[in-house]
Amino acid sequence: MMQETLQELLKNGWRQFKKDTYSVVFTVLLLALLLGYGGYKAHQWYRVSKESKAQKLFAQALTEYEHAFAELTNGAQTVAWQDIALAFEEVTQKHQGTTYSLYAQAFEADIKARQGQLQEAITQLEGLVATMAADAPGYYFFKTKIALLTIDAQNVQVGLDQLHALTQTGNAQADTAAFFLGLYYWTHDDVAKAQEVWKFFDATQADSPWAQIVQAKLLQVA
């Protein structure tokens, strides 16, 4: 179910990929993650009322974010990101320690990146990851986002090294890091390196939501 959700979100967001490469794809990944988490939580009782209250406040902030995202997709030139950031900040301030507080911080970092505050976004995500267990939902997504922002911040080799390390860890989201690592080389006309990285998708990763995109790109040079 999670895989199907992610594939559908990627399909819907792909049209904007060239305009806003990392932000759009990271957003659909994060939304897929939240949907998956929501499905998981639907089979459990809320352990404390605080989690339930946090969910309601987070849902309001997320609705504002999705509306702004849709406006950008439809060609809007400006979006009131600061107001949306404050909505997520309210979640983190009022409901510290909840799962929704963690994801609110991730969206705060995403908004900082959209506003050009790359180092601030990196620092916030690094702080977030430091509080999470390695097997927590989103842990490796956030580490991948840090690597991508590091590349955007012109620390290219550092970011590439981070992505490469993420493809070697055996984590469940290693395919995401491999896709973006290969994409970097692809968009910088180093097709040989892209092909080498994307061998990751041979056989064992054939069911990855990235595999179809990789295959389509490699057919261009077959």
Backbone torsions as a table, in degrees:
resi	resn	phi	psi	omega
1	MET	NA	-45.6	179.8
2	MET	-61.3	-42.2	-178.3
3	GLN	-64.0	-41.7	179.6
4	GLU	-65.2	-40.8	178.0
5	THR	-61.0	-45.6	-179.5
6	LEU	-63.3	-42.2	180.0
7	GLN	-61.9	-41.4	-179.6
8	GLU	-67.5	-41.6	178.5
9	LEU	-64.6	-41.3	177.6
10	LEU	-63.0	-40.9	179.3
11	LYS	-61.0	-44.2	-178.4
12	ASN	-70.6	-30.5	-177.2
13	GLY	-90.7	-8.5	-170.8
14	TRP	-66.6	-28.5	-178.6
15	ARG	-59.4	-30.7	-177.8
16	GLN	-91.6	1.9	-171.1
17	PHE	-57.0	-45.4	-176.4
18	LYS	-69.3	-25.6	-178.8
19	LYS	-78.3	-34.9	-170.1
20	ASP	-148.0	59.8	-164.4
21	THR	-45.3	-65.8	-170.4
22	TYR	-75.2	-39.1	-175.8
23	SER	-64.9	-45.7	-178.0
24	VAL	-63.7	-50.0	-176.5
25	VAL	-65.7	-40.5	177.8
26	PHE	-62.4	-38.1	180.0
27	THR	-62.9	-46.2	-179.5
28	VAL	-67.2	-32.6	175.7
29	LEU	-63.7	-45.4	-178.1
30	LEU	-67.1	-39.1	177.3
31	LEU	-64.8	-39.6	176.6
32	ALA	-62.1	-41.4	178.9
33	LEU	-61.1	-43.3	-180.0
34	LEU	-66.0	-39.3	177.6
35	LEU	-63.4	-41.6	178.5
36	GLY	-64.1	-41.8	178.6
37	TYR	-64.9	-38.6	178.8
38	GLY	-62.2	-39.9	177.8
39	GLY	-63.8	-39.1	178.2
40	TYR	-64.1	-45.5	-177.8
41	LYS	-66.7	-26.3	-178.5
42	ALA	-63.8	-19.5	-178.9
43	HIS	-97.3	8.6	-179.6
44	GLN	-130.2	155.9	169.6
45	TRP	-80.1	144.6	171.8
46	TYR	-63.6	130.4	-176.5
47	ARG	-72.4	-33.3	178.9
48	VAL	-141.2	153.5	-178.9
49	SER	-65.4	-25.1	-179.6
50	LYS	-61.2	-38.4	178.6
51	GLU	-63.4	-41.0	-179.9
52	SER	-65.9	-42.2	178.7
53	LYS	-65.4	-39.0	178.3
54	ALA	-63.6	-39.4	-179.9
55	GLN	-60.8	-41.9	-178.4
56	LYS	-65.4	-43.2	-179.5
57	LEU	-68.7	-39.8	178.6
58	PHE	-64.0	-40.2	-179.3
59	ALA	-60.7	-37.8	178.0
60	GLN	-64.7	-45.0	179.1
61	ALA	-64.3	-40.9	-178.8
62	LEU	-65.3	-36.2	177.0
63	THR	-62.0	-42.0	177.3
64	GLU	-63.3	-41.7	179.7
65	TYR	-62.9	-46.8	-178.8
66	GLU	-62.4	-36.8	177.9
67	HIS	-64.2	-44.4	178.9
68	ALA	-64.4	-40.3	179.3
69	PHE	-61.9	-41.7	178.0
70	ALA	-64.6	-37.5	178.4
71	GLU	-62.5	-43.5	178.1
72	LEU	-62.2	-42.8	179.5
73	THR	-60.3	-33.0	-179.1
74	ASN	-89.3	8.1	172.2
75	GLY	101.8	7.5	178.8
76	ALA	-62.3	141.9	-178.4
77	GLN	-89.9	-28.5	-179.3
78	THR	-134.4	147.8	177.8
79	VAL	-138.2	144.0	-178.4
80	ALA	-79.2	66.6	-176.6
81	TRP	-61.9	-34.6	-176.7
82	GLN	-61.7	-40.5	178.5
83	ASP	-64.3	-39.2	-179.6
84	ILE	-69.5	-39.2	177.1
85	ALA	-59.8	-39.5	179.2
86	LEU	-64.8	-34.1	178.6
87	ALA	-65.8	-41.6	176.7
88	PHE	-69.9	-36.1	179.2
89	GLU	-62.5	-33.9	178.1
90	GLU	-62.5	-37.0	177.9
91	VAL	-63.5	-45.9	-176.9
92	THR	-68.0	-33.0	-177.6
93	GLN	-78.5	-39.4	-175.9
94	LYS	-87.0	-21.6	-173.1
95	HIS	-133.6	49.7	177.5
96	GLN	-60.2	141.5	178.1
97	GLY	92.2	-9.0	177.5
98	THR	-89.7	160.7	176.9
99	THR	-62.2	-37.5	-177.9
100	TYR	-68.1	-26.9	174.8
101	SER	-64.5	-39.9	178.0
102	LEU	-60.7	-47.6	-177.9
103	TYR	-70.9	-30.5	175.4
104	ALA	-61.9	-40.5	177.5
105	GLN	-63.8	-36.2	178.4
106	ALA	-63.7	-40.7	178.4
107	PHE	-71.0	-34.3	174.8
108	GLU	-59.7	-43.8	178.6
109	ALA	-63.6	-40.7	178.9
110	ASP	-60.8	-41.2	179.1
111	ILE	-66.8	-41.2	176.0
112	LYS	-57.0	-43.8	-180.0
113	ALA	-62.9	-41.1	178.8
114	ARG	-62.9	-28.8	179.5
115	GLN	-89.0	5.5	177.5
116	GLY	86.7	5.8	-179.5
117	GLN	-92.0	69.0	-171.2
118	LEU	-66.1	-46.4	-178.0
119	GLN	-65.1	-38.1	177.8
120	GLU	-62.9	-39.9	178.6
121	ALA	-65.3	-43.0	178.6
122	ILE	-60.3	-47.0	-178.6
123	THR	-60.8	-42.0	-179.6
124	GLN	-65.5	-42.7	179.1
125	LEU	-67.2	-37.6	177.4
126	GLU	-62.6	-40.5	176.9
127	GLY	-64.8	-37.6	179.2
128	LEU	-65.6	-48.6	-178.8
129	VAL	-60.7	-36.1	-178.9
130	ALA	-62.7	-21.4	-179.5
131	THR	-92.5	-5.1	-172.2
132	MET	-106.0	150.3	171.2
133	ALA	-78.0	152.2	-176.1
134	ALA	-63.2	-23.4	179.8
135	ASP	-96.7	9.4	179.2
136	ALA	-74.6	143.5	176.5
137	PRO	-57.3	129.5	176.9
138	GLY	96.1	-15.5	-175.0
139	TYR	-54.3	-50.9	-176.9
140	TYR	-79.4	-25.6	172.0
141	PHE	-60.8	-43.8	-177.8
142	PHE	-68.5	-37.7	177.3
143	LYS	-65.5	-35.8	176.3
144	THR	-66.2	-41.2	177.9
145	LYS	-61.1	-40.8	177.7
146	ILE	-58.6	-44.5	179.5
147	ALA	-61.8	-43.1	-179.1
148	LEU	-66.1	-41.3	177.6
149	LEU	-66.3	-34.6	177.6
150	THR	-62.8	-39.8	175.3
151	ILE	-64.1	-45.4	179.1
152	ASP	-61.4	-30.1	-179.3
153	ALA	-83.4	12.3	175.1
154	GLN	75.5	10.0	170.6
155	ASN	-94.3	63.3	-166.4
156	VAL	-60.9	-51.0	-175.5
157	GLN	-64.4	-37.7	177.7
158	VAL	-60.9	-46.4	179.7
159	GLY	-63.5	-41.7	178.6
160	LEU	-64.2	-40.4	177.8
161	ASP	-63.1	-38.2	178.1
162	GLN	-64.7	-43.9	178.1
163	LEU	-61.9	-44.3	179.8
164	HIS	-59.8	-43.6	179.4
165	ALA	-61.1	-37.4	-179.0
166	LEU	-68.8	-25.0	176.8
167	THR	-77.8	-14.0	-175.3
168	GLN	-100.4	-6.6	-170.6
169	THR	-83.9	-13.7	-177.5
170	GLY	77.1	13.3	179.2
171	ASN	-74.1	160.7	-174.6
172	ALA	-66.7	-18.7	179.9
173	GLN	-108.0	21.1	179.3
174	ALA	-60.6	-28.4	179.7
175	ASP	-65.2	-32.3	178.3
176	THR	-65.7	-44.9	177.8
177	ALA	-63.3	-41.2	-179.9
178	ALA	-64.4	-39.5	179.1
179	PHE	-61.2	-48.8	-176.5
180	PHE	-71.0	-32.9	176.2
181	LEU	-63.0	-47.5	177.1
182	GLY	-64.6	-37.2	-179.6
183	LEU	-64.0	-36.8	177.9
184	TYR	-58.5	-49.6	-179.6
185	TYR	-65.0	-38.0	-179.9
186	TRP	-61.0	-47.3	-177.3
187	THR	-74.2	-12.4	176.0
188	HIS	-107.1	23.8	172.3
189	ASP	61.0	26.7	173.4
190	ASP	-107.4	74.7	-173.8
191	VAL	-63.3	-37.3	-178.6
192	ALA	-59.9	-43.9	179.5
193	LYS	-68.2	-39.1	178.2
194	ALA	-60.6	-45.1	179.2
195	GLN	-61.5	-39.8	179.9
196	GLU	-63.5	-46.5	179.3
197	VAL	-63.4	-42.4	-174.2
198	TRP	-76.8	-0.9	169.2
199	LYS	-61.5	-19.4	176.0
200	PHE	-51.9	-31.9	-174.4
201	PHE	-87.9	1.5	176.3
202	ASP	-71.1	132.6	171.5
203	ALA	60.4	-80.7	-169.8
204	THR	-66.5	-23.9	-178.8
205	GLN	-111.8	22.1	-176.6
206	ALA	-63.8	-24.6	-179.2
207	ASP	-92.4	4.8	177.3
208	SER	-65.1	143.3	176.7
209	PRO	-63.7	-16.2	177.8
210	TRP	-85.3	-19.6	-171.6
211	ALA	-60.6	-41.0	-178.7
212	GLN	-63.8	-39.8	179.3
213	ILE	-66.3	-44.0	178.8
214	VAL	-60.9	-45.9	-179.2
215	GLN	-59.5	-43.0	-179.4
216	ALA	-63.0	-39.7	179.5
217	LYS	-69.0	-42.5	-177.9
218	LEU	-68.3	-26.2	175.9
219	LEU	-64.5	-23.1	179.8
220	GLN	-67.4	-21.2	-178.5
221	VAL	-119.0	9.2	-178.9
222	ALA	-68.7	NA	NA
